[in-house]
Amino acid sequence: MSSLLAALTDAQHLALHIVTATPQPSGVPDVGGGEAPPGSEDLLKILRWVAWTVTALCVAGIFGVAARMAVDHSRGGGREHVRGLGFVLGACLLVGAASGIVGALV
């Protein structure tokens, strides 16, 4: 029984030595600042144009909902467009937060 216990103790010491001897990961590697690939200037130009276009569409959406609300108010209604205004304002918030969301994910 004592030889079994001694063999088990030796196995534990060997396992502990193997675990402590293996190199541990050092964390996230530093990839540096990097360099933009060729042609990225054109892609960034297109993305800026898309951002401006989407912003203009959000403003046009708010104007469109406001115009429909004004027309319906003159006819005696006007409360049915709150849902549409909510969707348009949600889209505006998403457009405004897009760069922050992408920055957090990357």
N, CA, C and O atoms as a GROMACS GRO file, in nm:
protein
  424
    1MET      N    1   0.082  -0.119   0.000
    1MET     CA    2   0.000   0.000   0.000
    1MET      C    3   0.087   0.126   0.000
    1MET      O    4   0.056   0.225  -0.066
    2SER      N    5   0.197   0.120   0.075
    2SER     CA    6   0.281   0.237   0.083
    2SER      C    7   0.354   0.262  -0.050
    2SER      O    8   0.383   0.376  -0.083
    3SER      N    9   0.384   0.156  -0.126
    3SER     CA   10   0.448   0.176  -0.256
    3SER      C   11   0.349   0.238  -0.355
    3SER      O   12   0.389   0.317  -0.440
    4LEU      N   13   0.220   0.203  -0.344
    4LEU     CA   14   0.117   0.265  -0.428
    4LEU      C   15   0.103   0.412  -0.394
    4LEU      O   16   0.091   0.496  -0.484
    5LEU      N   17   0.106   0.444  -0.267
    5LEU     CA   18   0.096   0.584  -0.223
    5LEU      C   19   0.219   0.663  -0.268
    5LEU      O   20   0.206   0.778  -0.309
    6ALA      N   21   0.336   0.603  -0.261
    6ALA     CA   22   0.458   0.670  -0.305
    6ALA      C   23   0.455   0.694  -0.457
    6ALA      O   24   0.497   0.800  -0.504
    7ALA      N   25   0.404   0.595  -0.534
    7ALA     CA   26   0.395   0.612  -0.679
    7ALA      C   27   0.296   0.722  -0.714
    7ALA      O   28   0.319   0.799  -0.807
    8LEU      N   29   0.185   0.729  -0.640
    8LEU     CA   30   0.086   0.833  -0.664
    8LEU      C   31   0.143   0.971  -0.632
    8LEU      O   32   0.119   1.066  -0.706
    9THR      N   33   0.217   0.981  -0.526
    9THR     CA   34   0.280   1.109  -0.489
    9THR      C   35   0.382   1.150  -0.595
    9THR      O   36   0.390   1.268  -0.631
   10ASP      N   37   0.461   1.054  -0.644
   10ASP     CA   38   0.557   1.086  -0.750
   10ASP      C   39   0.486   1.132  -0.877
   10ASP      O   40   0.533   1.223  -0.945
   11ALA      N   41   0.372   1.070  -0.910
   11ALA     CA   42   0.296   1.109  -1.028
   11ALA      C   43   0.240   1.250  -1.013
   11ALA      O   44   0.237   1.327  -1.109
   12GLN      N   45   0.197   1.284  -0.892
   12GLN     CA   46   0.146   1.419  -0.867
   12GLN      C   47   0.257   1.522  -0.883
   12GLN      O   48   0.236   1.628  -0.942
   13HIS      N   49   0.375   1.492  -0.830
   13HIS     CA   50   0.488   1.585  -0.843
   13HIS      C   51   0.529   1.601  -0.989
   13HIS      O   52   0.561   1.711  -1.033
   14LEU      N   53   0.527   1.489  -1.064
   14LEU     CA   54   0.561   1.496  -1.206
   14LEU      C   55   0.459   1.580  -1.283
   14LEU      O   56   0.497   1.661  -1.367
   15ALA      N   57   0.330   1.560  -1.254
   15ALA     CA   58   0.225   1.639  -1.321
   15ALA      C   59   0.238   1.786  -1.286
   15ALA      O   60   0.221   1.872  -1.373
   16LEU      N   61   0.268   1.817  -1.160
   16LEU     CA   62   0.287   1.957  -1.120
   16LEU      C   63   0.407   2.018  -1.190
   16LEU      O   64   0.403   2.134  -1.230
   17HIS      N   65   0.513   1.942  -1.205
   17HIS     CA   66   0.632   1.991  -1.275
   17HIS      C   67   0.602   2.017  -1.423
   17HIS      O   68   0.650   2.116  -1.479
   18ILE      N   69   0.525   1.930  -1.487
   18ILE     CA   70   0.491   1.949  -1.628
   18ILE      C   71   0.404   2.072  -1.647
   18ILE      O   72   0.424   2.148  -1.742
   19VAL      N   73   0.307   2.092  -1.557
   19VAL     CA   74   0.216   2.207  -1.569
   19VAL      C   75   0.292   2.337  -1.549
   19VAL      O   76   0.268   2.434  -1.621
   20THR      N   77   0.382   2.341  -1.452
   20THR     CA   78   0.454   2.466  -1.426
   20THR      C   79   0.565   2.491  -1.527
   20THR      O   80   0.609   2.605  -1.543
   21ALA      N   81   0.612   2.387  -1.595
   21ALA     CA   82   0.722   2.404  -1.690
   21ALA      C   83   0.674   2.451  -1.827
   21ALA      O   84   0.753   2.508  -1.902
   22THR      N   85   0.547   2.429  -1.860
   22THR     CA   86   0.499   2.471  -1.992
   22THR      C   87   0.480   2.622  -1.993
   22THR      O   88   0.433   2.678  -1.894
   23PRO      N   89   0.515   2.688  -2.102
   23PRO     CA   90   0.499   2.834  -2.108
   23PRO      C   91   0.351   2.872  -2.112
   23PRO      O   92   0.270   2.809  -2.181
   24GLN      N   93   0.318   2.974  -2.038
   24GLN     CA   94   0.181   3.024  -2.032
   24GLN      C   95   0.162   3.133  -2.138
   24GLN      O   96   0.257   3.203  -2.172
   25PRO      N   97   0.038   3.148  -2.190
   25PRO     CA   98   0.016   3.256  -2.288
   25PRO      C   99   0.042   3.392  -2.224
   25PRO      O  100   0.010   3.414  -2.107
   26SER      N  101   0.099   3.481  -2.302
   26SER     CA  102   0.139   3.611  -2.249
   26SER      C  103   0.035   3.719  -2.272
   26SER      O  104   0.061   3.836  -2.243
   27GLY      N  105  -0.082   3.684  -2.323
   27GLY     CA  106  -0.186   3.784  -2.345
   27GLY      C  107  -0.202   3.816  -2.492
   27GLY      O  108  -0.160   3.739  -2.578
   28VAL      N  109  -0.263   3.928  -2.518
   28VAL     CA  110  -0.292   3.969  -2.654
   28VAL      C  111  -0.165   4.022  -2.720
   28VAL      O  112  -0.098   4.108  -2.663
   29PRO      N  113  -0.130   3.973  -2.838
   29PRO     CA  114  -0.009   4.024  -2.903
   29PRO      C  115  -0.030   4.167  -2.952
   29PRO      O  116  -0.139   4.205  -2.994
   30ASP      N  117   0.077   4.244  -2.946
   30ASP     CA  118   0.073   4.381  -2.995
   30ASP      C  119   0.103   4.380  -3.145
   30ASP      O  120   0.214   4.347  -3.187
   31VAL      N  121   0.002   4.416  -3.224
   31VAL     CA  122   0.020   4.414  -3.369
   31VAL      C  123   0.067   4.547  -3.423
   31VAL      O  124   0.092   4.559  -3.543
   32GLY      N  125   0.080   4.647  -3.339
   32GLY     CA  126   0.128   4.777  -3.382
   32GLY      C  127   0.020   4.857  -3.452
   32GLY      O  128  -0.097   4.819  -3.454
   33GLY      N  129   0.060   4.968  -3.510
   33GLY     CA  130  -0.034   5.056  -3.577
   33GLY      C  131  -0.080   5.001  -3.711
   33GLY      O  132  -0.192   5.029  -3.754
   34GLY      N  133   0.003   4.926  -3.775
   34GLY     CA  134  -0.033   4.870  -3.904
   34GLY      C  135  -0.028   4.974  -4.015
   34GLY      O  136   0.000   5.091  -3.991
   35GLU      N  137  -0.054   4.928  -4.133
   35GLU     CA  138  -0.054   5.013  -4.251
   35GLU      C  139  -0.178   4.982  -4.333
   35GLU      O  140  -0.213   4.866  -4.352
   36ALA      N  141  -0.242   5.086  -4.380
   36ALA     CA  142  -0.363   5.067  -4.461
   36ALA      C  143  -0.326   5.004  -4.595
   36ALA      O  144  -0.222   5.037  -4.652
   37PRO      N  145  -0.410   4.913  -4.644
   37PRO     CA  146  -0.378   4.851  -4.773
   37PRO      C  147  -0.393   4.951  -4.886
   37PRO      O  148  -0.459   5.053  -4.870
   38PRO      N  149  -0.331   4.923  -5.001
   38PRO     CA  150  -0.343   5.014  -5.115
   38PRO      C  151  -0.488   5.024  -5.162
   38PRO      O  152  -0.559   4.923  -5.167
   39GLY      N  153  -0.530   5.142  -5.196
   39GLY     CA  154  -0.666   5.163  -5.242
   39GLY      C  155  -0.765   5.192  -5.130
   39GLY      O  156  -0.884   5.209  -5.156
   40SER      N  157  -0.718   5.197  -5.006
   40SER     CA  158  -0.810   5.220  -4.895
   40SER      C  159  -0.863   5.364  -4.894
   40SER      O  160  -0.967   5.390  -4.834
   41GLU      N  161  -0.794   5.456  -4.958
   41GLU     CA  162  -0.841   5.595  -4.963
   41GLU      C  163  -0.974   5.602  -5.037
   41GLU      O  164  -1.064   5.675  -4.997
   42ASP      N  165  -0.985   5.525  -5.146
   42ASP     CA  166  -1.109   5.526  -5.223
   42ASP      C  167  -1.224   5.464  -5.143
   42ASP      O  168  -1.337   5.512  -5.150
   43LEU      N  169  -1.194   5.358  -5.067
   43LEU     CA  170  -1.296   5.295  -4.986
   43LEU      C  171  -1.345   5.391  -4.877
   43LEU      O  172  -1.465   5.400  -4.852
   44LEU      N  173  -1.253   5.462  -4.814
   44LEU     CA  174  -1.291   5.558  -4.711
   44LEU      C  175  -1.373   5.672  -4.771
   44LEU      O  176  -1.465   5.723  -4.706
   45LYS      N  177  -1.340   5.713  -4.893
   45LYS     CA  178  -1.417   5.818  -4.960
   45LYS      C  179  -1.560   5.771  -4.984
   45LYS      O  180  -1.655   5.847  -4.964
   46ILE      N  181  -1.575   5.646  -5.029
   46ILE     CA  182  -1.709   5.591  -5.052
   46ILE      C  183  -1.786   5.582  -4.921
   46ILE      O  184  -1.905   5.612  -4.917
   47LEU      N  185  -1.719   5.538  -4.813
   47LEU     CA  186  -1.786   5.528  -4.684
   47LEU      C  187  -1.832   5.665  -4.632
   47LEU      O  188  -1.938   5.676  -4.572
   48ARG      N  189  -1.751   5.769  -4.656
   48ARG     CA  190  -1.793   5.904  -4.616
   48ARG      C  191  -1.916   5.949  -4.694
   48ARG      O  192  -2.007   6.010  -4.638
   49TRP      N  193  -1.918   5.918  -4.824
   49TRP     CA  194  -2.034   5.953  -4.905
   49TRP      C  195  -2.159   5.879  -4.857
   49TRP      O  196  -2.267   5.937  -4.851
   50VAL      N  197  -2.143   5.752  -4.824
   50VAL     CA  198  -2.257   5.673  -4.774
   50VAL      C  199  -2.306   5.730  -4.641
   50VAL      O  200  -2.426   5.739  -4.619
   51ALA      N  201  -2.213   5.770  -4.554
   51ALA     CA  202  -2.253   5.827  -4.425
   51ALA      C  203  -2.332   5.956  -4.444
   51ALA      O  204  -2.433   5.978  -4.377
   52TRP      N  205  -2.286   6.042  -4.533
   52TRP     CA  206  -2.359   6.166  -4.558
   52TRP      C  207  -2.496   6.138  -4.620
   52TRP      O  208  -2.594   6.204  -4.586
   53THR      N  209  -2.502   6.042  -4.711
   53THR     CA  210  -2.629   6.009  -4.776
   53THR      C  211  -2.729   5.954  -4.675
   53THR      O  212  -2.846   5.992  -4.676
   54VAL      N  213  -2.683   5.865  -4.588
   54VAL     CA  214  -2.773   5.807  -4.488
   54VAL      C  215  -2.819   5.915  -4.389
   54VAL      O  216  -2.935   5.915  -4.348
   55THR      N  217  -2.731   6.005  -4.352
   55THR     CA  218  -2.771   6.115  -4.263
   55THR      C  219  -2.876   6.203  -4.330
   55THR      O  220  -2.974   6.243  -4.266
   56ALA      N  221  -2.857   6.233  -4.458
   56ALA     CA  222  -2.957   6.313  -4.530
   56ALA      C  223  -3.090   6.238  -4.538
   56ALA      O  224  -3.196   6.300  -4.527
   57LEU      N  225  -3.086   6.106  -4.557
   57LEU     CA  226  -3.209   6.028  -4.561
   57LEU      C  227  -3.280   6.026  -4.426
   57LEU      O  228  -3.403   6.026  -4.421
   58CYS      N  229  -3.205   6.025  -4.318
   58CYS     CA  230  -3.266   6.032  -4.184
   58CYS      C  231  -3.338   6.165  -4.164
   58CYS      O  232  -3.449   6.169  -4.112
   59VAL      N  233  -3.272   6.273  -4.204
   59VAL     CA  234  -3.336   6.405  -4.192
   59VAL      C  235  -3.460   6.412  -4.282
   59VAL      O  236  -3.563   6.466  -4.241
   60ALA      N  237  -3.451   6.358  -4.403
   60ALA     CA  238  -3.567   6.355  -4.492
   60ALA      C  239  -3.679   6.270  -4.434
   60ALA      O  240  -3.797   6.303  -4.450
   61GLY      N  241  -3.644   6.160  -4.365
   61GLY     CA  242  -3.745   6.077  -4.300
   61GLY      C  243  -3.819   6.151  -4.191
   61GLY      O  244  -3.940   6.138  -4.177
   62ILE      N  245  -3.745   6.229  -4.112
   62ILE     CA  246  -3.810   6.310  -4.007
   62ILE      C  247  -3.902   6.413  -4.070
   62ILE      O  248  -4.013   6.434  -4.022
   63PHE      N  249  -3.856   6.478  -4.177
   63PHE     CA  250  -3.942   6.576  -4.246
   63PHE      C  251  -4.066   6.508  -4.305
   63PHE      O  252  -4.176   6.565  -4.300
   64GLY      N  253  -4.049   6.388  -4.360
   64GLY     CA  254  -4.163   6.317  -4.417
   64GLY      C  255  -4.267   6.281  -4.313
   64GLY      O  256  -4.387   6.298  -4.336
   65VAL      N  257  -4.223   6.232  -4.198
   65VAL     CA  258  -4.317   6.198  -4.090
   65VAL      C  259  -4.384   6.325  -4.039
   65VAL      O  260  -4.504   6.325  -4.011
   66ALA      N  261  -4.308   6.432  -4.026
   66ALA     CA  262  -4.366   6.558  -3.979
   66ALA      C  263  -4.470   6.611  -4.078
   66ALA      O  264  -4.574   6.663  -4.037
   67ALA      N  265  -4.443   6.598  -4.208
   67ALA     CA  266  -4.539   6.643  -4.308
   67ALA      C  267  -4.668   6.560  -4.302
   67ALA      O  268  -4.778   6.615  -4.310
   68ARG      N  269  -4.654   6.428  -4.288
   68ARG     CA  270  -4.774   6.344  -4.277
   68ARG      C  271  -4.852   6.376  -4.150
   68ARG      O  272  -4.975   6.376  -4.152
   69MET      N  273  -4.781   6.404  -4.041
   69MET     CA  274  -4.850   6.442  -3.917
   69MET      C  275  -4.924   6.574  -3.935
   69MET      O  276  -5.037   6.588  -3.886
   70ALA      N  277  -4.863   6.670  -4.004
   70ALA     CA  278  -4.929   6.799  -4.025
   70ALA      C  279  -5.053   6.785  -4.112
   70ALA      O  280  -5.156   6.846  -4.084
   71VAL      N  281  -5.044   6.703  -4.217
   71VAL     CA  282  -5.160   6.683  -4.305
   71VAL      C  283  -5.272   6.613  -4.229
   71VAL      O  284  -5.389   6.651  -4.240
   72ASP      N  285  -5.237   6.510  -4.152
   72ASP     CA  286  -5.341   6.439  -4.076
   72ASP      C  287  -5.397   6.525  -3.964
   72ASP      O  288  -5.514   6.511  -3.928
   73HIS      N  289  -5.316   6.615  -3.907
   73HIS     CA  290  -5.366   6.704  -3.803
   73HIS      C  291  -5.470   6.801  -3.860
   73HIS      O  292  -5.570   6.833  -3.795
   74SER      N  293  -5.445   6.845  -3.981
   74SER     CA  294  -5.542   6.935  -4.042
   74SER      C  295  -5.673   6.861  -4.074
   74SER      O  296  -5.778   6.924  -4.086
   75ARG      N  297  -5.667   6.729  -4.087
   75ARG     CA  298  -5.787   6.649  -4.112
   75ARG      C  299  -5.849   6.597  -3.983
   75ARG      O  300  -5.954   6.532  -3.986
   76GLY      N  301  -5.785   6.625  -3.868
   76GLY     CA  302  -5.841   6.583  -3.740
   76GLY      C  303  -5.770   6.465  -3.677
   76GLY      O  304  -5.814   6.417  -3.573
   77GLY      N  305  -5.664   6.416  -3.734
   77GLY     CA  306  -5.588   6.303  -3.678
   77GLY      C  307  -5.451   6.348  -3.637
   77GLY      O  308  -5.430   6.465  -3.605
   78GLY      N  309  -5.356   6.257  -3.639
   78GLY     CA  310  -5.218   6.296  -3.614
   78GLY      C  311  -5.144   6.210  -3.516
   78GLY      O  312  -5.022   6.222  -3.505
   79ARG      N  313  -5.211   6.123  -3.442
   79ARG     CA  314  -5.142   6.041  -3.342
   79ARG      C  315  -5.095   5.908  -3.397
   79ARG      O  316  -5.025   5.834  -3.328
   80GLU      N  317  -5.131   5.875  -3.519
   80GLU     CA  318  -5.096   5.746  -3.576
   80GLU      C  319  -4.951   5.740  -3.624
   80GLU      O  320  -4.901   5.631  -3.654
   81HIS      N  321  -4.884   5.852  -3.633
   81HIS     CA  322  -4.751   5.856  -3.692
   81HIS      C  323  -4.639   5.850  -3.589
   81HIS      O  324  -4.521   5.864  -3.623
   82VAL      N  325  -4.675   5.827  -3.465
   82VAL     CA  326  -4.573   5.819  -3.360
   82VAL      C  327  -4.483   5.697  -3.384
   82VAL      O  328  -4.362   5.702  -3.359
   83ARG      N  329  -4.542   5.587  -3.432
   83ARG     CA  330  -4.463   5.467  -3.461
   83ARG      C  331  -4.360   5.495  -3.572
   83ARG      O  332  -4.244   5.456  -3.560
   84GLY      N  333  -4.403   5.561  -3.678
   84GLY     CA  334  -4.311   5.596  -3.787
   84GLY      C  335  -4.200   5.687  -3.740
   84GLY      O  336  -4.085   5.672  -3.780
   85LEU      N  337  -4.236   5.784  -3.654
   85LEU     CA  338  -4.134   5.874  -3.601
   85LEU      C  339  -4.036   5.797  -3.513
   85LEU      O  340  -3.916   5.826  -3.513
   86GLY      N  341  -4.085   5.699  -3.438
   86GLY     CA  342  -3.997   5.616  -3.356
   86GLY      C  343  -3.898   5.538  -3.441
   86GLY      O  344  -3.780   5.529  -3.406
   87PHE      N  345  -3.945   5.482  -3.554
   87PHE     CA  346  -3.855   5.409  -3.643
   87PHE      C  347  -3.749   5.501  -3.703
   87PHE      O  348  -3.632   5.465  -3.711
   88VAL      N  349  -3.791   5.619  -3.745
   88VAL     CA  350  -3.696   5.713  -3.805
   88VAL      C  351  -3.594   5.760  -3.702
   88VAL      O  352  -3.475   5.769  -3.733
   89LEU      N  353  -3.638   5.789  -3.581
   89LEU     CA  354  -3.544   5.833  -3.477
   89LEU      C  355  -3.451   5.719  -3.436
   89LEU      O  356  -3.334   5.742  -3.405
   90GLY      N  357  -3.502   5.595  -3.435
   90GLY     CA  358  -3.417   5.480  -3.408
   90GLY      C  359  -3.309   5.464  -3.514
   90GLY      O  360  -3.194   5.434  -3.482
   91ALA      N  361  -3.346   5.486  -3.639
   91ALA     CA  362  -3.247   5.480  -3.748
   91ALA      C  363  -3.144   5.591  -3.732
   91ALA      O  364  -3.026   5.569  -3.757
   92CYS      N  365  -3.188   5.709  -3.691
   92CYS     CA  366  -3.093   5.820  -3.670
   92CYS      C  367  -2.994   5.786  -3.558
   92CYS      O  368  -2.875   5.815  -3.569
   93LEU      N  369  -3.044   5.726  -3.450
   93LEU     CA  370  -2.955   5.687  -3.342
   93LEU      C  371  -2.855   5.580  -3.386
   93LEU      O  372  -2.738   5.584  -3.349
   94LEU      N  373  -2.902   5.486  -3.466
   94LEU     CA  374  -2.813   5.381  -3.516
   94LEU      C  375  -2.705   5.439  -3.607
   94LEU      O  376  -2.589   5.399  -3.599
   95VAL      N  377  -2.743   5.530  -3.693
   95VAL     CA  378  -2.645   5.595  -3.782
   95VAL      C  379  -2.544   5.674  -3.700
   95VAL      O  380  -2.425   5.670  -3.728
   96GLY      N  381  -2.592   5.746  -3.600
   96GLY     CA  382  -2.502   5.826  -3.518
   96GLY      C  383  -2.406   5.742  -3.435
   96GLY      O  384  -2.293   5.784  -3.408
   97ALA      N  385  -2.450   5.624  -3.394
   97ALA     CA  386  -2.368   5.538  -3.309
   97ALA      C  387  -2.288   5.434  -3.389
   97ALA      O  388  -2.216   5.354  -3.330
   98ALA      N  389  -2.300   5.434  -3.520
   98ALA     CA  390  -2.238   5.329  -3.602
   98ALA      C  391  -2.086   5.326  -3.585
   98ALA      O  392  -2.027   5.218  -3.571
   99SER      N  393  -2.022   5.441  -3.587
   99SER     CA  394  -1.876   5.441  -3.576
   99SER      C  395  -1.831   5.393  -3.438
   99SER      O  396  -1.730   5.324  -3.425
  100GLY      N  397  -1.907   5.430  -3.336
  100GLY     CA  398  -1.874   5.382  -3.201
  100GLY      C  399  -1.893   5.232  -3.186
  100GLY      O  400  -1.813   5.165  -3.121
  101ILE      N  401  -1.999   5.179  -3.248
  101ILE     CA  402  -2.025   5.035  -3.242
  101ILE      C  403  -1.915   4.958  -3.314
  101ILE      O  404  -1.864   4.858  -3.264
  102VAL      N  405  -1.878   5.006  -3.433
  102VAL     CA  406  -1.772   4.938  -3.508
  102VAL      C  407  -1.639   4.948  -3.434
  102VAL      O  408  -1.562   4.852  -3.431
  103GLY      N  409  -1.612   5.065  -3.374
  103GLY     CA  410  -1.489   5.081  -3.298
  103GLY      C  411  -1.483   4.988  -3.177
  103GLY      O  412  -1.375   4.938  -3.143
  104ALA      N  413  -1.597   4.964  -3.113
  104ALA     CA  414  -1.600   4.873  -2.998
  104ALA      C  415  -1.580   4.728  -3.042
  104ALA      O  416  -1.519   4.650  -2.969
  105LEU      N  417  -1.630   4.692  -3.158
  105LEU     CA  418  -1.616   4.555  -3.205
  105LEU      C  419  -1.478   4.525  -3.260
  105LEU      O  420  -1.430   4.412  -3.251
  106VAL      N  421  -1.414   4.626  -3.316
  106VAL     CA  422  -1.281   4.605  -3.374
  106VAL      C  423  -1.179   4.637  -3.270
  106VAL      O  424  -1.059   4.627  -3.295
   0.00000   0.00000   0.00000
